[in-house]
Amino acid sequence: MRDTIERLRTNKDIIEIKDEIRYDKVVDIANRYGNKTILFHNIEKKGKVLVNLINSMDRLSLLLKKERFTKEIHNILFKRGDAPKIRKIDMPYLKKKPANLIDLPILKYFPADPGRYITGGVVVSEYGGIRNASVHRMLLLDEKRLAIRLVAPRHTYTLFNNAESDGKDLPVAVLIGVDPSFLFAACSRVPSNEEYRFASSLKGGLEIFELENGVCVPEAEIILEGFIKNGQRAKEGPFLDITGKYDVVRNEPVLEVTNMYIKDDPIYHAIIPASIEHKLLMGIPYLPIIYNACLNAADVKNVYLTEGGFHYFNLIVQIKKHTEGDPKNAIMAAFSADTSLKNVIVVDEDVDIYDMKKVEEAISLWVRWDRDILLINNVRGSSLDPTQSSNGTTSKLGIDATNKGS
C-alpha cells in the first residue's frame, strides 16, 4: 500500500488533505475532486484515510502491472504453471491492541446510511482446511462488533454456514490497506481456496503469517482478528449499491473482533459506495472468467464490461467470426459464466469495444431485430438489478452486431 502511494506521489497523481475532517464529510470533499485519489491525513485525529485508489481501468492496469489486462489476467488464472511460492514468515512488526473499533477512522458515507461502514476490508476466513479471501461490507455496531453482509452461495457464506452447522464460530481476519494485487485477487471469482495462489501469481510471491485464531494473512496496514459468531445476527443496511440505489435491510451475521494489529501511522483504505472504485472492483474481476468461457464458444479477441452498465451488467464481446452461429454461442457462454449480466453485445474484431459510439454504429449497421437478438426470460439475475422479480429471476438480451454482409 505505501509503495503504491509513493508511486502516486512521484507521478503527482494523488491529492493530500491535511486539515482535520469529520468521519461523515469525506464523501462531500471527495466529490469536489471527481474521481481523483485522495489521502486524508487527519480524520477526527484517528488517522489517515485513502479513497479512490483504483479510479480507472488504466489505474488498475498500472497497479497490477498488466497492460493487456484481460488476456494477461486470464493467462495467470487458467494457464497454470508453477505459481510463485506462498511463504510463511514470523509476524512482522505490528502493534497488537485490544479490540476497539471506535479508535479507527471508519466512515459514514451518506446521510441515509444506518451508521459507519468498513468497505475496503478483505475478509480472510479458514474452516475445514479451506481458506477464502473476499471483500464484504461491514456495519459498525459497537467497539467490538460488526454486522457483515454475506451473500449466498459465495465462499465466505459457505464457510460460515459449515461452521455454524457444526455449532462453531468462523475464525476470520479483516485486512484493511492491502497491496492492490491482493485486493484484486480477493475480489475475483476464482475457485474455492485459490485467492492466495492468484494473489501470489499477480504479485510474484506472497508472504503470510499466522494470527492467534489460526488464520494466516499477508501484510496490511490494519488487521482485525476475530470470529463470525455462531447463532448471532444483527440488522445490516440499507447500503448504497453500485447503481446508486439503496439495498434492503437484512439480518446478517455478527463479526466479533478480539484483537487489532496496526502499523505505525496506518493508512485506512475506504471504498466509497457507488464510486468508480466500487464498480470496478465489483465487475472487472469477472472479465477473465467471462473471457475464458467465451473462448470455448468462439474465437474471442476481447471482452469489456461497460461504464454505462456500472462495469457489471452490460458486456461487449469482440470476436473473429468464422460461422454465423459464433456470436450467439458467445452470448450464451457469457451469460453462463456471469449470472449478473443483463445484456451482451457481440461485435467484429475491427470494432473498438471501449468506444460505445463504435459499438452503437455496429448495432445500427448490422442488427436486424427479427434475426439478431437472443431474448432469455425467467433466468437468475443479480440482486442489484432493480427489474428482477420477487423470485430473483429476470430477462436477458443478447445482440449479434457482427457484419453479415448484404
QUIBELVEN-V441477 format. One record per backbone hydrogen bond with DSSP energy under -1.0 kcal/mol. CO is the residue of the C=O (numbers start at 1). NH is the residue of the N-H. Records with the same first field share a line. If there is no record, write none. Layout:
BEGIN
CO->NH, NH
END
This chain:
BEGIN
1->5
2->6
3->7
4->8
5->9
6->10
7->11
8->13
9->12
15->39
17->41
21->44
22->25
23->108
25->29
26->30
27->31
29->32
30->33
31->34
33->36
37->15
38->51
39->17
40->49
42->21
43->46
47->43
48->268
49->40
50->270
51->38
53->55
56->60
57->61
58->62
59->63
60->64
61->66
67->69
68->72
69->73
70->74
71->75
72->76
73->77
74->78
75->79
85->206
87->208
95->262
97->260
100->103
101->104
104->106
107->117
110->113
116->140
118->138
122->175
123->134
124->173
125->132
127->130
130->127
132->125
134->123
137->149
138->118
139->147
143->101
144->257
145->141, 142
146->255
147->139
151->154
154->158
155->159
156->160
157->161
158->162
159->163
160->164
161->165
162->166
163->168
164->167
170->228
171->126
172->226
173->124
174->224
175->122
176->222
177->221
179->183
180->184
181->185
182->186
183->187
188->190
191->194
194->198
195->199
196->200
197->201
198->202
199->203
200->204, 205
206->87
208->89
209->217
211->214
215->211
217->209
221->263
222->176
223->261
224->174
225->258, 259
226->172
227->256
228->170
229->232
234->252
236->250
239->247
241->244
245->241
250->236
252->234
253->148
254->229
255->146
256->227
259->225
260->97
261->223
262->95
266->48
268->50
272->275
275->279
276->280
277->281
278->282
279->283
280->284
283->286
284->287
286->290
287->291
288->292
289->293
290->294
291->295
294->297, 298
298->300
299->320
302->318
304->316
306->311
307->310
309->312, 313
313->342, 343
314->306
315->345
316->304
317->347
318->301, 302
323->326
325->329
326->330
327->331
328->332
329->333
330->334
331->335
332->336
333->337
334->338
338->341
342->397
343->315
344->399
345->317
346->401
347->319
348->351
352->355
355->359
356->360
357->361
358->362
359->363
360->364
361->365
362->366
363->367
368->371, 372
372->400
374->398
376->396
379->394
382->385
385->388
389->392
392->381
393->389
394->379
396->376
397->344
398->374
399->346
END
